[in-house]
Amino acid sequence: MGHLYDVAIVGAGPGGSAAAHYLAQSGMDVLLLDKSEFPRDKTCGDGLTPRALHIISDMGILDQATEAGFRINGLELHARAGNSMHVPIPNHSEYPDHMLVVPRVGLDDIIRQRAVKSGAHFESPVRVRGLQNLPDRIRIHTDLSTTFEARVAILAIGANMRLLQDLNILERPPQMILAARAYYEGMNGLNDRVEAHFAHVPLPGYGWVFPISATAANVGIGYWPSNLPWRKKSASIRVAMDNFLRNPRLAPRLEGASQQGPVKSYPLRIDFATAPTYAERILLVGETAGLVSPLTGEGIDFALESGQIAAEFLVETFARGEFTRSAFAAYDSILRRNFQSIFRFLGLARRLYVNPLLMGRTIAMSEKRPELKRMLVNVLMSQQHPAGLITPHFLRHILLGV
Ligand SMILES: Cc1cc2nc3c(=O)[nH]c(=O)nc-3n(C[C@H](O)[C@H](O)[C@H](O)COP(=O)(O)OP(=O)(O)OC[C@H]3O[C@@H](n4cnc5c(N)ncnc54)[C@H](O)[C@@H]3O)c2cc1C
């Protein structure tokens, strides 16, 4: 019989590697597998929210991430109507007062190396093809001739749904955000702010400019396919990206810039509110549990946090020796306690995007009310429960403009 690990983790993105780090740090025998050799690229906007930096700091890798990235102190929103809003990232009792933009090719390797230093055993390239439940363990089938065995498995395979469907964990693919990005060197007008643009993009959705240096940026677009009357047919993501690059606020700044590498697109899962999060001896982490903000499409913070939550849950589970399906249901309850209400609200808040008029009014109103500005940014960064935002006064103001 081969080696029996305590926990096998499939996927060494932020979610899988965070889980591997926290488990190994607690003395567990951890196997971390990925289909890619590292460092590897991952299509992303590369934006790390203060919430993500908080846990990166807890993992002891904030200095490395800061060195590999670009510090962001504020946010710009540019409405369709032409009005704009700028707001510094507010002070927060728990989270740092800035963001970082760190290209994923570097970030994910920093987090993976942290897990390995903590004691996790990493193997790649290993593509996992299936998981088999045995009475006291999970057998992991791969594209190699060998199999691996562990008492428990974590699936942190991002938006790759094939394995979930093969295991009958997911019946059908949920609705996804479509997103694309490219890197540009030699851009004008970059500063220490991330930009969100609502003109020249299908709504609900936005285009972004996330600087990775004083002259280079990750430029991209994400939107929700929809059947809204004014958008009968969803544009293809490539057409939408080309259109965004013609945005008059962006195009002049790209003149003379050179595109670094191809435009890459990838879908995002945002369905945590209804997604399964566990199965027999299996936990789902990060985007595999649909944990991506339905408002902004950011999910690195939730991937890291759910990795930590899964690790803490398993340390307790091993101490109790209870591996039944009903014992694993407690993991779902912990995730729901942490994320359900904020995800419900972020889904609701997304409706503000649907109507360009509402978005324009919200931005205009925020200019006059600094506390609303701060609240908006905290909501966009998923770091404030937004209950105070939807007051009758606020709704009257943005709906009727009075
Ligand atoms: C265009 C775009 C822009 C985005 N911008 C942002 C942003 O600015 N900020 C932000 O916070 N989030 C952003 N996101 C979302 C973010 O990328 C994800 O939420 C995040 O990567 C999820 O982390 P994860 O660890 O759950 O999964 P992933 O990072 O996707 O990692 C999954 C890992 O699993 C491996 N894997 C998959 N299948 C297998 C298999 N069968 N066997 C072995 N290994 C496997 C993959 O190789 C990969 O390394 C963006 C996404 C897109 C598409």
The ligand as a Tripos MOL2 file, in Angstrom:
@<TRIPOS>MOLECULE
LIG
   53    58     1     0     0
SMALL
NO_CHARGES

@<TRIPOS>ATOM
      1 C1        -10.3520   37.8000  -16.1770 C.3       1 LIG1
      2 C2        -10.4530   37.6060  -14.6730 C.ar      1 LIG1
      3 C3        -10.1530   38.6670  -13.8200 C.ar      1 LIG1
      4 C4        -10.1890   38.4770  -12.4400 C.ar      1 LIG1
      5 N1         -9.7770   39.5080  -11.6460 N.ar      1 LIG1
      6 C5         -9.6840   39.3340  -10.2970 C.ar      1 LIG1
      7 C6         -9.1000   40.3410   -9.4680 C.ar      1 LIG1
      8 O1         -8.6260   41.3700   -9.9410 O.2       1 LIG1
      9 N2         -9.0640   40.1040   -8.1300 N.ar      1 LIG1
     10 C7         -9.5450   38.9610   -7.5670 C.ar      1 LIG1
     11 O2         -9.5090   38.8230   -6.3210 O.2       1 LIG1
     12 N3        -10.0730   37.9730   -8.3390 N.ar      1 LIG1
     13 C8        -10.1340   38.1210   -9.6910 C.ar      1 LIG1
     14 N4        -10.6210   37.1010  -10.4800 N.ar      1 LIG1
     15 C9        -11.0980   35.8700   -9.8290 C.3       1 LIG1
     16 C10        -9.9100   35.0230   -9.3560 C.3       1 LIG1
     17 O3         -9.0710   34.7420  -10.4580 O.3       1 LIG1
     18 C11       -10.4120   33.7050   -8.7460 C.3       1 LIG1
     19 O4        -11.4400   34.0100   -7.8330 O.3       1 LIG1
     20 C12        -9.2930   32.9820   -8.0110 C.3       1 LIG1
     21 O5         -8.2560   32.6120   -8.8850 O.3       1 LIG1
     22 C13        -9.8400   31.7200   -7.3390 C.3       1 LIG1
     23 O6         -8.7910   31.0440   -6.6990 O.3       1 LIG1
     24 P1         -8.8730   29.4640   -6.5160 P.3       1 LIG1
     25 O7         -7.6780   29.0720   -5.7010 O.co2     1 LIG1
     26 O8        -10.2180   29.1070   -6.0280 O.co2     1 LIG1
     27 O9         -8.7570   28.8570   -8.0050 O.3       1 LIG1
     28 P2         -7.6630   29.0700   -9.1350 P.3       1 LIG1
     29 O10        -6.8390   30.2570   -8.8700 O.co2     1 LIG1
     30 O11        -8.3990   29.0080  -10.4230 O.co2     1 LIG1
     31 O12        -6.7260   27.8030   -9.0130 O.3       1 LIG1
     32 C14        -7.1700   26.5230   -9.3900 C.3       1 LIG1
     33 C15        -5.9610   25.6320   -9.6130 C.3       1 LIG1
     34 O13        -6.4340   24.2930   -9.8320 O.3       1 LIG1
     35 C16        -5.6630   23.6840  -10.8520 C.3       1 LIG1
     36 N5         -6.5060   22.6170  -11.4350 N.ar      1 LIG1
     37 C17        -7.6940   22.7520  -12.0520 C.ar      1 LIG1
     38 N6         -8.1760   21.5360  -12.4220 N.ar      1 LIG1
     39 C18        -7.2570   20.6230  -12.0090 C.ar      1 LIG1
     40 C19        -7.1770   19.1900  -12.0820 C.ar      1 LIG1
     41 N7         -8.1610   18.4550  -12.6500 N.pl3     1 LIG1
     42 N8         -6.0810   18.5700  -11.5680 N.ar      1 LIG1
     43 C20        -5.0780   19.2920  -10.9820 C.ar      1 LIG1
     44 N9         -5.1150   20.6420  -10.8790 N.ar      1 LIG1
     45 C21        -6.1920   21.3050  -11.3790 C.ar      1 LIG1
     46 C22        -5.3610   24.8310  -11.8180 C.3       1 LIG1
     47 O14        -4.2090   24.5630  -12.5990 O.3       1 LIG1
     48 C23        -5.1490   26.0020  -10.8430 C.3       1 LIG1
     49 O15        -3.7820   26.1580  -10.4930 O.3       1 LIG1
     50 C24       -10.5940   37.2380  -11.8700 C.ar      1 LIG1
     51 C25       -10.9090   36.1720  -12.7450 C.ar      1 LIG1
     52 C26       -10.8450   36.3440  -14.1210 C.ar      1 LIG1
     53 C27       -11.1810   35.1770  -15.0130 C.3       1 LIG1
@<TRIPOS>BOND
     1     1     2 1
     2     2     3 ar
     3     2    52 ar
     4     3     4 ar
     5     4     5 ar
     6     4    50 ar
     7     5     6 ar
     8     6     7 ar
     9     6    13 1
    10     7     8 2
    11     7     9 ar
    12     9    10 ar
    13    10    11 2
    14    10    12 ar
    15    12    13 ar
    16    13    14 ar
    17    14    15 1
    18    14    50 ar
    19    15    16 1
    20    16    17 1
    21    16    18 1
    22    18    19 1
    23    18    20 1
    24    20    21 1
    25    20    22 1
    26    22    23 1
    27    23    24 1
    28    24    25 2
    29    24    26 1
    30    24    27 1
    31    27    28 1
    32    28    29 2
    33    28    30 1
    34    28    31 1
    35    31    32 1
    36    32    33 1
    37    33    34 1
    38    33    48 1
    39    34    35 1
    40    35    36 1
    41    35    46 1
    42    36    37 ar
    43    36    45 ar
    44    37    38 ar
    45    38    39 ar
    46    39    40 ar
    47    39    45 ar
    48    40    41 1
    49    40    42 ar
    50    42    43 ar
    51    43    44 ar
    52    44    45 ar
    53    46    47 1
    54    46    48 1
    55    48    49 1
    56    50    51 ar
    57    51    52 ar
    58    52    53 1
@<TRIPOS>SUBSTRUCTURE
     1 LIG1         1 GROUP 0 **** ****
